């Protein structure tokens, strides 16, 4: 899965890659690993994700919950990006046919 987005609260764009897409080396991307799963993300998003995994390791899968443990599986990290990070997202190869996704 590849997610591109723009977080207007922080004024920066981001890219996150998971699964087979995370195996591709991307200049300046940072690797984040957690419980056997690895993603690649732009530096700002990688820092935000590492902070969340350390200090608030939960994600919402829908606007009204439930709150689940934050992991790097596609469904959970996509929920975290959508409901915690926010902004506008485009998803390629997402879980359950969520391609593309737009949120705000």
C-alpha positions in Angstrom: 0.0 0.0 0.0 1.2 3.5 -0.8 -0.5 6.5 1.0 0.2 10.0 0.0 -1.2 12.9 1.9 -1.0 16.5 3.0 -1.4 17.4 6.6 -2.5 21.0 6.5 -2.3 21.4 10.3 1.5 21.0 10.0 1.9 22.2 6.5 3.7 19.2 5.1 3.1 16.4 2.6 3.9 12.8 3.4 4.2 9.4 1.8 3.9 6.1 3.6 4.6 2.7 2.0 3.8 -0.7 3.5 4.1 -4.4 2.5 5.9 -5.0 -0.8 5.9 -1.3 -1.6 8.0 -0.7 1.6 10.8 -2.8 0.0 11.5 -0.1 -2.6 14.3 2.2 -1.5 13.0 5.8 -1.6 15.5 8.7 -1.2 15.1 10.4 2.2 12.5 7.9 3.4 12.8 6.6 7.0 12.2 3.0 8.0 9.9 2.4 10.9 9.6 -1.1 12.3 7.2 -2.4 15.0 6.3 -5.9 16.0 7.7 -7.5 12.8 6.2 -5.1 10.3 8.1 -2.4 8.5 6.9 0.8 6.7 8.8 3.5 4.9 7.7 7.1 5.5 8.9 10.6 4.8 11.0 12.0 7.7 8.2 14.1 9.3 5.6 11.3 9.2 8.2 8.7 10.5 8.9 10.9 13.5 5.2 11.4 14.1 4.6 7.6 13.8 7.5 6.7 16.1 6.2 9.2 18.7 2.7 7.8 18.5 4.0 4.2 18.9 6.0 5.3 22.0 3.5 7.7 23.7 0.0 7.1 22.4 -0.1 3.7 20.6 -3.7 3.7 19.6 -5.7 4.3 16.4 -9.3 4.8 15.6 -10.7 2.7 12.7 -13.7 4.9 12.2 -14.9 8.4 13.1 -16.6 7.1 16.3 -14.2 4.3 17.1 -13.3 1.8 18.2 -9.9 2.7 19.4 -7.4 -0.2 18.8 -3.7 -0.7 19.5 -1.6 1.1 16.9 0.2 -1.4 14.7 1.7 -1.1 11.3 -0.8 -3.4 9.5 -2.4 -1.7 6.6 -5.9 -1.3 8.1 -4.7 0.1 11.4 -2.1 2.5 10.0 -4.6 3.7 7.4 -7.1 4.4 10.2 -4.4 6.3 12.2 -3.5 8.4 9.1 -7.2 9.1 8.4 -8.5 9.8 11.9 -5.4 11.0 13.8 -3.1 12.7 11.3 -5.9 13.8 9.0 -5.5 15.9 5.9 -6.2 14.7 2.4 -5.1 11.1 1.5 -4.7 9.1 -1.6 -4.3 5.4 -1.2 -3.0 2.9 -3.8 -3.3 -0.8 -3.0 -5.1 -0.3 0.3 -7.0 -2.9 2.3 -10.5 -3.9 1.3 -10.4 -1.9 -1.9 -9.9 1.4 -0.2 -8.3 3.0 -3.3 -8.3 6.0 -3.4 -9.4 7.4 -0.1 -10.0 11.0 0.6 -10.5 12.5 4.1 -10.2 15.8 5.9 
